[in-house]
């Protein structure tokens, strides 16, 4: 790959000098740069450790270091000669400031390890870590050693909950043998005629015939008592190593500090090494921020949107019915960001990095690429773990001529997790000048993430195609092997889809809905077609209208109090239900709240000016008190109430007439009626 330093320098607005052996003979140039005080970006990740060590050893070095890979992702491959615009874009993005720090979740581990499994396996694993960890075993059968080196628990596990430094085990002590008192003399094993006692020193009650010979031989130790009441044990641990076939946690992302190694087979060394290192204080970012005020989860004890609860692969999000909100456990959260992606209101916002910082990176990449002469830019979003490794494999294979490599117009963007970006980020990228957004999925991602991303892409594609932008702008790439990814990358170079004629320059907002509006405004402004509205798929749509059955709606306005986005409003002057479509997030709270079941959601994107204007969905006449004439309800609501209570025994005669009165007149009528029976008269 012949680098063109003048072309790159012009695109970056700086003077560049080309070095071919910067980590060897020309290391002096690097040392001079780190003494300058200016930020230094090293376009090589292979020698990142070497450069960091040289920088630390250089006297007077004050410059911060950043690293970016331009070799495997662009320099090696069939398109290497046309990769200068992409390399310029990657270098420009590397110059961006570091994201602002975010709050952290803290963990403290004292090294208390719970090891669950057959005794012989558990004792073997315990021996590997006993010099650094405080080990407790929970027997699952099997034969233990004669020497009792570790505390042993037994019984039936009821629950295992928690996370690193805060696991809680609850189990039922329902076996006649108390393992704390047992001396492992094996006398009970020898005398049991049914062989119901194994070398785990627990009695198989299904085989026991109640001869009680074991009780007699254990009289001195008193470890066996068939009359002992079953009780629940509870104990805290910092770490858990589970050797059972079925894991204790079934979610895709188990809690940190929990390791499942069934049968102690396979390569156990990496897990053992991790366990040995997990003692001390740890922290991780709080990946999401929550704004309860705009959350569409629940109102008035009615649940509407529960997308975040359903998609969380770590089970870190739960419904808090008492507070009418969701609660996020930062210690369980693994930072996938899928909750923020599917949240229609932006109540859950991804913070690592923040949307404004990610938007700036997209805009920098695309604008620099364009200024350097590139065209039809495509963003490839991938994880910084497995996705990054797979891309580098493709680059190395391209260097050897056995793969085509990453195309010149495909710009890789590493993310903490590919599920952290969705509709708002993708449409913003298209507005900034990207022609296509591809998301690389590997075996890291949970299945529900793939479905959610596919739904979001279907909505985004419907919007662009509805505006007249022909072609396919979004693609999910599923690849776990080098050959699969290389083939998929070449498909991205097919005929690029239509995009806006001008590139947007807006700053991505911290608020999701605000960003969506900015992106949509730009896309609509330059759209080849402007229909009145665009129909959207029901799954994943965060825009739409409501259809209200006029024959059912009583204008009780229950839906207004339930709407979290201010889309439904009343009229202080008249009995009217008004609606602002721009605010609607299709959460369904209004439909779930409506006592008459009169509301139906209809996903769509309205494009006209009426999208921002309040319009009347239902209205009726006010109902005036039959005694004083003061309005106290709507005509339809009162008529519906009268119809339902007409045959009720409690509302006959004068009582039925009072239903037609306001609250004041109702009281007056009760006290002035001669037919009413008063307690004082009794």
C-alpha positions as CSV (number, residue, x, y, z in Angstrom):
1,X,0.0,0.0,0.0
2,X,1.8,3.2,-1.2
3,X,0.8,5.9,1.3
4,X,0.4,9.4,-0.1
5,X,1.4,11.7,2.7
6,X,0.5,14.9,0.8
7,X,-3.0,13.6,0.0
8,X,-3.5,12.5,3.6
9,X,-2.0,15.8,5.0
10,X,-4.3,17.9,2.8
11,X,-7.4,16.0,4.0
12,X,-6.3,16.3,7.6
13,X,-5.1,19.9,7.4
14,X,-1.6,19.1,8.6
15,X,1.8,18.4,7.2
16,X,2.8,14.7,7.3
17,X,6.1,12.9,7.0
18,X,6.1,9.3,5.7
19,X,8.0,6.8,7.9
20,X,8.5,3.2,6.8
21,X,10.3,1.8,9.9
22,X,9.1,4.1,12.7
23,X,9.3,1.3,15.3
24,X,12.8,0.4,14.3
25,X,15.5,2.6,12.7
26,X,13.2,5.7,12.7
27,X,12.2,5.5,16.4
28,X,13.9,8.8,17.0
29,X,11.2,10.6,15.0
30,X,8.6,9.1,17.3
31,X,10.5,10.2,20.4
32,X,10.8,13.7,19.0
33,X,7.0,13.7,18.4
34,X,6.1,12.6,22.0
35,X,8.3,15.4,23.4
36,X,6.4,18.1,21.4
37,X,3.4,18.1,23.7
38,X,1.0,17.7,20.7
39,X,-1.3,14.7,20.5
40,X,0.4,11.8,18.7
41,X,-1.6,9.3,16.6
42,X,0.3,6.1,15.7
43,X,-1.2,4.4,12.6
44,X,-0.2,1.0,13.8
45,X,-1.7,-1.3,16.4
46,X,0.7,-4.2,15.9
47,X,3.5,-2.4,17.8
48,X,1.2,-0.6,20.2
49,X,2.9,-2.1,23.3
50,X,6.4,-1.2,21.9
51,X,5.4,2.4,21.2
52,X,3.8,2.8,24.6
53,X,7.0,1.5,26.3
54,X,9.3,3.8,24.2
55,X,7.0,6.7,25.0
56,X,7.2,6.1,28.7
57,X,11.0,5.7,28.5
58,X,11.6,8.8,26.5
59,X,12.8,11.7,28.7
60,X,10.5,14.8,28.4
61,X,7.7,12.8,26.8
62,X,4.4,14.7,27.4
63,X,2.3,13.9,24.4
64,X,-0.8,11.6,24.8
65,X,-0.8,8.6,22.5
66,X,-3.6,7.2,20.3
67,X,-3.5,4.2,18.0
68,X,-5.5,3.4,14.9
69,X,-5.3,0.4,12.5
70,X,-5.1,1.5,8.8
71,X,-3.3,-1.6,7.6
72,X,-5.7,-4.6,7.9
73,X,-8.8,-2.5,7.5
74,X,-7.7,-0.6,4.4
75,X,-4.1,-0.9,3.4
76,X,-4.1,-4.6,2.6
77,X,-6.5,-5.8,-0.1
78,X,-7.5,-5.6,-3.8
79,X,-8.7,-2.0,-3.2
80,X,-5.5,-0.8,-1.5
81,X,-4.7,1.7,-4.2
82,X,-8.0,3.5,-3.6
83,X,-7.9,3.4,0.1
84,X,-6.5,6.9,0.8
85,X,-9.9,8.6,1.6
86,X,-10.7,5.9,4.1
87,X,-7.3,6.1,5.7
88,X,-7.7,9.8,6.0
89,X,-11.1,9.3,7.6
90,X,-9.8,6.8,10.2
91,X,-6.9,9.2,11.1
92,X,-9.3,12.1,11.5
93,X,-11.5,10.1,13.8
94,X,-8.5,9.1,15.9
95,X,-7.8,12.8,16.5
96,X,-11.2,13.3,18.1
97,X,-11.2,14.0,21.9
98,X,-11.7,11.1,24.2
99,X,-15.3,10.6,25.3
100,X,-16.3,12.2,28.6
101,X,-16.1,10.0,31.7
102,X,-19.3,8.3,32.8
103,X,-20.4,7.2,36.3
104,X,-19.2,3.8,37.3
105,X,-20.6,0.7,39.0
106,X,-18.4,-0.7,41.8
107,X,-17.6,-4.3,42.8
108,X,-15.6,-5.6,45.8
109,X,-14.4,-9.2,45.9
110,X,-12.7,-10.7,48.9
111,X,-12.1,-13.9,47.0
112,X,-14.9,-16.1,48.6
113,X,-15.4,-18.7,45.9
114,X,-18.4,-21.1,45.7
115,X,-17.6,-24.2,43.8
116,X,-20.7,-26.3,42.7
117,X,-20.3,-29.8,41.3
118,X,-19.4,-33.5,41.9
119,X,-17.0,-33.6,44.9
120,X,-14.0,-35.2,43.0
121,X,-14.2,-32.5,40.3
122,X,-14.9,-29.7,42.7
123,X,-11.9,-30.6,44.9
124,X,-9.6,-30.8,41.9
125,X,-10.7,-27.3,40.7
126,X,-10.4,-26.0,44.3
127,X,-6.8,-27.1,44.5
128,X,-5.9,-24.9,41.5
129,X,-7.1,-21.7,43.2
130,X,-7.0,-22.4,46.9
131,X,-3.7,-20.4,47.3
132,X,-5.5,-17.2,46.3
133,X,-9.2,-17.8,47.0
134,X,-11.3,-18.9,50.0
135,X,-13.1,-21.9,48.6
136,X,-16.4,-23.5,49.7
137,X,-17.7,-26.6,48.0
138,X,-21.4,-27.5,47.4
139,X,-21.6,-31.2,46.7
140,X,-23.5,-32.6,43.8
141,X,-22.6,-36.2,44.5
142,X,-19.5,-38.1,43.6
143,X,-16.7,-39.3,45.8
144,X,-14.6,-36.8,47.8
145,X,-11.1,-37.3,49.1
146,X,-10.6,-38.6,52.6
147,X,-8.8,-35.4,53.6
148,X,-11.3,-32.5,54.2
149,X,-9.4,-29.5,52.9
150,X,-12.4,-27.3,52.1
151,X,-15.8,-26.5,53.8
152,X,-18.5,-28.6,52.1
153,X,-22.2,-27.7,51.9
154,X,-24.9,-30.1,50.9
155,X,-28.6,-30.2,50.3
156,X,-30.9,-28.8,47.6
157,X,-30.1,-25.5,46.0
158,X,-33.2,-23.2,46.0
159,X,-31.6,-20.1,44.4
160,X,-28.4,-18.5,43.3
161,X,-28.6,-14.7,42.7
162,X,-26.3,-11.7,42.5
163,X,-23.1,-10.7,40.8
164,X,-19.4,-10.3,41.5
165,X,-18.9,-9.7,45.2
166,X,-22.6,-10.1,46.0
167,X,-23.7,-13.6,45.2
168,X,-26.3,-15.1,47.5
169,X,-26.8,-18.9,47.7
170,X,-30.0,-20.2,49.3
171,X,-30.3,-24.0,49.9
172,X,-32.4,-26.4,51.8
173,X,-30.6,-28.5,54.4
174,X,-32.8,-31.6,53.9
175,X,-30.3,-34.4,54.4
176,X,-30.0,-36.4,57.7
177,X,-26.1,-36.0,57.5
178,X,-24.7,-32.7,58.8
179,X,-21.5,-32.2,56.8
180,X,-20.1,-29.9,59.4
181,X,-20.2,-32.6,62.0
182,X,-19.3,-35.5,59.8
183,X,-15.7,-36.8,60.4
184,X,-15.6,-38.9,57.2
185,X,-14.8,-42.0,59.2
186,X,-16.9,-44.0,56.6
187,X,-18.5,-46.1,59.2
188,X,-22.0,-45.2,58.0
189,X,-21.0,-46.0,54.4
190,X,-19.8,-49.5,55.6
191,X,-22.9,-50.5,57.6
192,X,-25.7,-49.2,55.2
193,X,-27.2,-52.4,53.8
194,X,-28.8,-50.6,50.8
195,X,-25.7,-48.6,49.8
196,X,-27.7,-45.4,50.2
197,X,-24.7,-43.4,51.5
198,X,-22.0,-42.4,49.1
199,X,-18.6,-40.9,49.5
200,X,-20.2,-37.5,49.3
201,X,-21.5,-38.3,52.7
202,X,-25.1,-37.7,51.9
203,X,-28.0,-40.2,52.1
204,X,-30.0,-41.1,49.1
205,X,-33.4,-41.1,50.8
206,X,-35.1,-42.9,47.9
207,X,-32.9,-46.0,48.5
208,X,-32.8,-45.8,52.3
209,X,-34.9,-48.5,54.1
210,X,-34.7,-46.9,57.5
211,X,-32.6,-49.5,59.2
212,X,-30.9,-46.7,61.1
213,X,-27.6,-48.7,61.5
214,X,-25.8,-45.5,60.4
215,X,-27.3,-43.6,63.3
216,X,-25.9,-46.1,65.7
217,X,-22.3,-46.1,64.4
218,X,-22.3,-42.3,64.2
219,X,-23.5,-41.8,67.8
220,X,-20.2,-40.3,68.9
221,X,-20.0,-37.7,66.2
222,X,-23.8,-37.1,66.1
223,X,-23.7,-36.2,62.5
224,X,-26.8,-38.3,61.4
225,X,-30.2,-37.3,62.6
226,X,-33.3,-38.4,60.7
227,X,-35.5,-36.2,62.9
228,X,-33.7,-33.0,62.1
229,X,-36.1,-30.4,60.7
230,X,-35.3,-29.2,57.2
231,X,-34.1,-25.6,57.2
232,X,-33.0,-23.0,54.7
233,X,-29.3,-22.0,54.6
234,X,-28.2,-18.7,53.2
235,X,-24.6,-17.6,52.5
236,X,-22.8,-14.8,50.6
237,X,-20.0,-15.4,48.1
238,X,-17.9,-13.2,45.8
239,X,-17.3,-15.7,42.9
240,X,-19.1,-18.8,41.6
241,X,-17.6,-21.7,39.6
242,X,-20.4,-24.0,38.4
243,X,-19.3,-27.5,37.2
244,X,-22.9,-28.8,36.6
245,X,-24.2,-29.6,33.2
246,X,-26.9,-27.0,33.3
247,X,-25.9,-23.4,34.4
248,X,-27.5,-21.6,37.3
249,X,-28.1,-18.5,35.0
250,X,-29.9,-19.2,31.7
251,X,-29.6,-15.7,30.3
252,X,-27.2,-15.0,27.4
253,X,-25.0,-12.8,29.5
254,X,-24.6,-14.3,33.0
255,X,-23.5,-12.0,35.9
256,X,-19.9,-11.0,36.2
257,X,-18.1,-13.3,38.6
258,X,-20.1,-16.4,37.6
259,X,-18.3,-19.0,35.5
260,X,-19.9,-22.2,34.0
261,X,-17.5,-25.0,33.2
262,X,-19.6,-28.1,32.8
263,X,-17.8,-31.3,33.9
264,X,-14.5,-29.5,34.1
265,X,-13.9,-30.6,30.5
266,X,-12.3,-28.6,27.8
267,X,-9.8,-25.8,28.3
268,X,-10.3,-24.8,31.9
269,X,-7.1,-22.8,32.2
270,X,-8.5,-19.4,31.0
271,X,-11.3,-19.6,33.5
272,X,-9.0,-20.6,36.3
273,X,-6.7,-17.7,35.5
274,X,-9.6,-15.3,35.5
275,X,-10.8,-16.5,38.9
276,X,-7.4,-16.0,40.4
277,X,-7.3,-12.4,39.3
278,X,-10.8,-11.5,40.6
279,X,-9.9,-10.3,44.1
280,X,-10.0,-6.7,45.0
281,X,-12.0,-3.6,44.0
282,X,-13.3,-3.3,40.4
283,X,-15.4,-0.9,38.5
284,X,-17.1,-0.7,35.1
285,X,-19.1,2.1,33.4
286,X,-22.7,2.7,34.0
287,X,-23.6,2.2,30.4
288,X,-27.1,3.6,30.3
289,X,-28.9,6.6,31.8
290,X,-32.6,6.5,32.7
291,X,-35.2,9.3,32.5
292,X,-38.3,8.1,34.2
293,X,-40.3,11.2,33.2
294,X,-40.4,10.2,29.5
295,X,-40.5,6.4,30.1
296,X,-43.4,4.7,28.3
297,X,-43.3,1.6,30.5
298,X,-46.3,2.1,32.8
299,X,-48.8,4.7,33.9
300,X,-51.8,4.3,36.2
301,X,-50.8,0.7,37.0
302,X,-51.1,-0.2,33.3
303,X,-48.1,-1.5,31.4
304,X,-47.4,-0.3,27.9
305,X,-43.9,-0.5,26.5
306,X,-41.7,-3.3,27.8
307,X,-39.2,-3.5,25.0
308,X,-36.2,-2.9,27.2
309,X,-37.2,-5.6,29.7
310,X,-37.8,-8.2,26.9
311,X,-34.5,-7.6,25.1
312,X,-32.0,-7.4,27.9
313,X,-29.8,-10.5,27.6
314,X,-28.4,-10.0,31.1
315,X,-31.8,-9.7,32.8
316,X,-30.5,-6.4,34.2
317,X,-33.8,-4.5,33.6
318,X,-37.0,-5.3,35.5
319,X,-40.4,-3.8,35.9
320,X,-40.9,-1.8,39.1
321,X,-44.7,-1.9,39.3
322,X,-44.8,0.0,42.6
323,X,-43.0,3.0,41.1
324,X,-44.5,2.7,37.6
325,X,-41.1,2.5,35.9
326,X,-38.3,0.1,35.0
327,X,-35.2,-0.3,37.1
328,X,-31.8,-1.0,35.7
329,X,-29.2,-2.9,37.8
330,X,-25.8,-1.5,36.8
331,X,-24.0,-4.4,38.3
332,X,-25.7,-6.8,36.0
333,X,-25.7,-4.6,32.9
334,X,-23.1,-5.7,30.4
335,X,-23.3,-2.6,28.2
336,X,-24.9,-4.0,25.1
337,X,-27.1,-0.9,24.7
338,X,-29.9,-2.8,23.1
339,X,-32.3,-1.3,25.6
340,X,-31.5,2.2,24.4
341,X,-31.8,1.0,20.8
342,X,-35.4,-0.3,21.2
343,X,-36.5,2.4,23.6
344,X,-39.0,4.5,21.6
345,X,-38.8,7.7,23.7
346,X,-35.1,7.8,24.6
347,X,-35.8,7.3,28.3
348,X,-32.9,4.8,28.3
349,X,-29.9,6.5,26.7
350,X,-26.6,4.8,25.9
351,X,-23.6,6.6,27.6
352,X,-20.5,4.6,26.4
353,X,-20.0,6.7,24.4
354,X,-22.9,9.2,24.4
355,X,-24.9,9.6,21.3
356,X,-23.6,13.1,20.7
357,X,-20.0,11.8,20.7
358,X,-20.8,8.9,18.4
359,X,-22.6,11.3,16.1
360,X,-19.5,13.5,15.9
361,X,-17.4,10.5,15.0
362,X,-19.7,9.5,12.2
363,X,-19.8,13.1,10.8
364,X,-16.0,13.3,11.1
365,X,-15.4,10.0,9.3
366,X,-17.8,10.8,6.5
367,X,-16.8,14.4,5.9
368,X,-13.1,13.6,5.9
369,X,-13.7,10.7,3.5
370,X,-15.6,13.0,1.2
371,X,-13.0,15.8,1.3
372,X,-10.3,13.3,0.5
373,X,-12.0,12.4,-2.7
374,X,-14.0,9.3,-1.6
375,X,-17.5,8.4,-2.8
376,X,-20.3,6.1,-1.8
377,X,-19.0,5.6,1.8
378,X,-20.3,2.7,3.7
379,X,-20.0,2.3,7.5
380,X,-19.3,-1.2,8.9
381,X,-20.3,-1.3,12.5
382,X,-18.6,-4.1,14.4
383,X,-17.7,-5.1,18.0
384,X,-14.3,-4.3,19.3
385,X,-13.7,-7.9,20.3
386,X,-14.7,-10.7,18.0
387,X,-15.7,-8.4,15.2
388,X,-12.4,-6.5,15.2
389,X,-10.5,-9.8,15.3
390,X,-12.4,-11.1,12.3
391,X,-11.8,-8.0,10.3
392,X,-8.1,-8.2,11.0
393,X,-8.1,-11.8,9.9
394,X,-9.6,-10.7,6.5
395,X,-6.9,-8.1,6.2
396,X,-4.1,-10.5,6.8
397,X,-5.6,-13.0,4.4
398,X,-5.9,-10.3,1.7
399,X,-2.2,-9.5,2.2
400,X,-1.5,-13.2,1.3
401,X,-3.8,-13.0,-1.7
402,X,-6.3,-15.5,-0.4
403,X,-9.0,-12.9,0.3
404,X,-10.2,-9.7,-1.3
405,X,-10.0,-7.7,1.9
406,X,-12.0,-4.7,3.2
407,X,-13.2,-2.6,0.2
408,X,-11.9,0.9,-0.1
409,X,-15.3,2.6,0.5
410,X,-16.2,0.4,3.6
411,X,-15.2,2.3,6.8
412,X,-15.0,0.1,9.9
413,X,-16.3,1.5,13.1
414,X,-15.6,-0.4,16.3
415,X,-18.3,-0.4,19.0
416,X,-18.5,-1.7,22.5
417,X,-21.5,-3.7,21.3
418,X,-23.2,-3.7,17.9
419,X,-26.7,-3.5,19.5
420,X,-26.0,-0.1,21.0
421,X,-26.9,1.8,17.8
422,X,-30.2,1.9,16.0
423,X,-32.6,3.9,14.0
424,X,-31.5,7.4,15.1
425,X,-27.8,6.8,14.6
426,X,-28.2,5.0,11.3
427,X,-30.5,7.7,9.8
428,X,-28.1,10.4,11.0
429,X,-25.2,8.6,9.3
430,X,-27.2,8.5,6.0
431,X,-27.9,12.2,6.4
432,X,-24.2,12.8,7.0
433,X,-23.3,11.2,3.7
434,X,-23.1,7.4,4.2
435,X,-24.7,5.4,1.4
436,X,-25.1,2.2,3.4
437,X,-24.9,1.0,7.0
438,X,-23.8,-2.6,7.6
439,X,-23.7,-4.2,11.1
440,X,-21.4,-7.2,11.6
441,X,-22.9,-9.9,13.9
442,X,-20.8,-12.8,15.2
443,X,-21.5,-15.5,17.8
444,X,-21.1,-12.8,20.5
445,X,-24.6,-11.4,20.0
446,X,-27.7,-12.8,21.7
447,X,-30.5,-14.0,19.3
448,X,-32.9,-11.3,20.5
449,X,-30.4,-8.6,19.4
450,X,-30.4,-9.9,15.9
451,X,-34.2,-9.7,15.7
452,X,-34.3,-6.2,17.2
453,X,-31.7,-4.9,14.8
454,X,-33.5,-6.5,11.9
455,X,-36.7,-4.8,12.9
456,X,-35.0,-1.4,13.3
457,X,-33.5,-1.8,9.8
458,X,-36.8,-2.6,8.3
459,X,-38.3,0.6,9.8
460,X,-35.4,2.7,8.6
461,X,-35.5,1.2,5.1
462,X,-39.2,1.8,4.8
463,X,-38.6,5.5,5.6
464,X,-35.9,5.9,3.1
465,X,-37.7,4.0,0.3
466,X,-40.9,5.9,1.1
467,X,-39.0,9.1,0.5
468,X,-37.9,7.9,-2.9
469,X,-34.3,6.9,-2.0
470,X,-34.1,3.7,-4.0
471,X,-32.0,0.7,-3.1
472,X,-31.0,-1.1,0.1
473,X,-29.3,1.1,2.6
474,X,-29.0,-1.3,5.6
475,X,-27.6,-4.8,5.9
476,X,-27.0,-7.2,8.7
477,X,-23.9,-9.3,8.1
478,X,-23.8,-12.6,10.0
479,X,-20.3,-14.1,9.9
480,X,-18.2,-16.2,12.2
481,X,-15.5,-17.2,9.8
482,X,-13.0,-15.3,7.6
483,X,-14.4,-16.6,4.3
484,X,-18.0,-15.7,5.1
485,X,-17.1,-12.1,6.1
486,X,-14.8,-11.6,3.0
487,X,-17.7,-12.7,0.8
488,X,-20.2,-10.5,2.5
489,X,-17.9,-7.4,2.3
490,X,-17.6,-7.8,-1.5
491,X,-21.4,-7.8,-1.7
492,X,-21.4,-4.3,-0.1
493,X,-19.6,-2.9,-3.2
494,X,-22.7,-3.6,-5.4
495,X,-24.6,-0.6,-6.9
496,X,-24.8,1.9,-4.1
497,X,-28.3,3.1,-3.1
498,X,-29.7,6.6,-3.6
499,X,-28.8,9.2,-0.9
500,X,-29.5,12.9,-0.3
501,X,-27.8,15.2,-2.7
502,X,-26.4,17.3,0.2
503,X,-24.8,16.2,3.5
504,X,-26.2,17.3,6.8
505,X,-24.1,19.2,9.3
506,X,-26.3,19.1,12.4
507,X,-25.0,17.9,15.8
508,X,-26.4,14.7,17.1
509,X,-28.4,15.5,20.2
510,X,-28.3,13.6,23.5
511,X,-32.1,13.1,23.2
512,X,-33.1,10.3,20.8
513,X,-36.3,11.9,19.5
514,X,-34.5,15.2,18.8
515,X,-31.9,13.4,16.8
516,X,-34.5,11.5,14.8
517,X,-36.3,14.8,14.0
518,X,-33.1,16.4,12.8
519,X,-32.2,13.5,10.6
520,X,-35.8,13.2,9.2
521,X,-35.9,16.9,8.4
522,X,-32.8,16.7,6.3
523,X,-33.9,13.5,4.6
524,X,-37.3,14.9,3.8
525,X,-35.8,18.2,2.6
526,X,-33.7,16.4,-0.1
527,X,-36.1,13.6,-0.8
528,X,-36.9,12.6,-4.4
529,X,-40.5,11.9,-3.3
530,X,-42.7,13.4,-0.6
531,X,-45.9,11.3,0.0
532,X,-48.4,12.3,2.5
533,X,-47.4,9.5,4.8
534,X,-45.2,6.4,4.8
535,X,-46.6,3.1,6.2
536,X,-44.2,1.5,8.7
537,X,-44.0,-2.1,9.9
538,X,-45.6,-2.6,13.3
539,X,-42.5,-4.2,14.9
540,X,-40.0,-1.6,15.9
541,X,-41.9,1.4,14.7
542,X,-41.6,4.5,17.0
543,X,-43.8,6.8,14.8
544,X,-47.5,6.6,14.0
545,X,-51.1,7.7,14.6
546,X,-54.1,6.5,16.5
547,X,-57.5,5.4,15.2
548,X,-60.3,6.1,17.7
549,X,-63.6,4.4,17.3
550,X,-66.1,7.2,17.5
551,X,-69.0,5.0,18.6
552,X,-67.0,3.7,21.6
553,X,-65.0,6.7,22.8
554,X,-66.6,8.6,25.6
555,X,-63.9,11.2,25.8
556,X,-63.1,10.2,29.3
557,X,-59.5,11.3,28.7
558,X,-58.0,8.4,30.6
559,X,-55.6,8.1,27.7
560,X,-54.4,11.7,28.1
561,X,-53.1,11.0,31.6
562,X,-51.4,7.8,30.5
563,X,-49.5,9.3,27.5
564,X,-45.9,9.7,28.5
565,X,-44.9,11.7,25.4
566,X,-47.6,14.4,25.4
567,X,-49.1,13.1,22.1
568,X,-52.6,13.0,23.5
569,X,-54.0,16.2,25.0
570,X,-57.3,17.5,26.2
571,X,-59.0,20.9,25.5
572,X,-59.7,23.0,28.6
573,X,-62.6,24.6,26.8
574,X,-64.4,21.7,25.2
575,X,-64.7,17.9,25.6
576,X,-62.2,17.0,23.0
577,X,-59.4,14.4,22.6
578,X,-56.5,16.0,20.7
579,X,-53.4,14.4,19.2
580,X,-50.0,15.6,18.1
581,X,-48.6,12.9,15.8
582,X,-45.0,14.0,16.0
583,X,-44.9,13.2,19.7
584,X,-46.4,9.7,19.5
585,X,-44.0,6.8,20.1
586,X,-46.5,4.0,19.6
587,X,-46.0,2.6,23.1
588,X,-49.6,1.4,23.4
589,X,-50.3,2.8,26.9
590,X,-53.3,4.7,25.6
591,X,-54.8,1.6,24.1
592,X,-54.1,-0.4,27.2
593,X,-55.6,2.3,29.4
594,X,-58.8,3.0,27.4
595,X,-61.8,1.5,29.3
596,X,-63.8,1.3,26.1
597,X,-61.1,-0.3,24.0
598,X,-61.6,2.4,21.4
599,X,-58.0,3.1,20.4
600,X,-55.9,1.2,17.8
601,X,-52.3,2.0,17.0
602,X,-51.4,2.6,13.3
603,X,-47.6,2.9,12.6
604,X,-46.7,5.4,10.0
605,X,-44.6,8.5,9.3
606,X,-46.7,11.5,8.5
607,X,-44.7,14.1,6.4
608,X,-47.0,17.1,6.1
609,X,-47.1,20.1,8.4
610,X,-50.1,18.6,10.2
611,X,-47.6,16.2,11.9
612,X,-46.7,19.0,14.3
613,X,-50.2,20.3,14.8
614,X,-52.8,19.2,17.3
615,X,-55.9,17.6,15.6
616,X,-59.1,16.4,17.2
617,X,-59.5,12.6,17.3
618,X,-62.8,12.5,19.2
619,X,-65.2,15.0,20.7
620,X,-68.7,15.2,22.3
621,X,-71.0,17.6,24.0
622,X,-70.7,18.4,27.7
623,X,-73.3,16.9,30.0
624,X,-75.0,19.5,32.2
625,X,-76.4,18.8,35.7
626,X,-80.2,18.2,35.5
627,X,-80.6,20.3,38.6
628,X,-78.3,23.3,38.2
629,X,-77.1,22.9,34.6
630,X,-73.4,23.0,35.4
631,X,-71.4,20.7,33.1
632,X,-69.7,17.9,35.0
633,X,-68.9,15.3,32.4
634,X,-69.2,14.4,28.7
635,X,-72.5,13.4,27.2
636,X,-71.1,10.0,26.0
637,X,-69.5,9.2,29.3
638,X,-72.6,9.9,31.4
639,X,-74.8,8.1,28.9
640,X,-72.6,5.1,29.0
641,X,-72.6,5.1,32.8
642,X,-76.4,5.4,33.0
643,X,-76.8,2.5,30.5
644,X,-74.5,0.3,32.6
645,X,-76.1,1.1,36.0
646,X,-79.8,1.3,34.9
647,X,-80.6,-2.2,36.1
648,X,-78.5,-2.1,39.3
649,X,-80.4,-2.5,42.5
650,X,-78.4,0.3,44.2
651,X,-79.4,2.8,41.6
652,X,-83.2,2.9,41.3
653,X,-85.6,5.8,41.6
654,X,-84.0,8.9,43.1
655,X,-80.6,7.3,43.3
656,X,-80.6,6.8,39.6
657,X,-81.6,10.5,39.0
658,X,-78.7,11.6,41.2
659,X,-76.3,10.1,38.7
660,X,-77.4,12.9,36.4
661,X,-76.4,15.6,38.9
662,X,-73.1,17.3,39.7
663,X,-71.3,16.5,42.9
664,X,-72.8,19.5,44.8
665,X,-76.3,18.9,43.7
666,X,-76.1,15.2,44.5
667,X,-75.3,16.0,48.2
668,X,-78.0,18.7,48.4
669,X,-80.6,16.3,47.0
670,X,-79.6,13.5,49.4
671,X,-80.1,15.8,52.5
672,X,-83.3,17.4,51.2
673,X,-85.1,14.3,50.1
674,X,-87.9,13.2,52.4
675,X,-87.5,9.5,51.4
676,X,-83.9,9.3,52.6
677,X,-83.4,7.4,55.9
678,X,-80.9,9.2,58.3
679,X,-78.8,7.5,60.9
680,X,-79.9,10.1,63.5
681,X,-83.5,9.0,63.0
682,X,-82.7,5.4,63.7
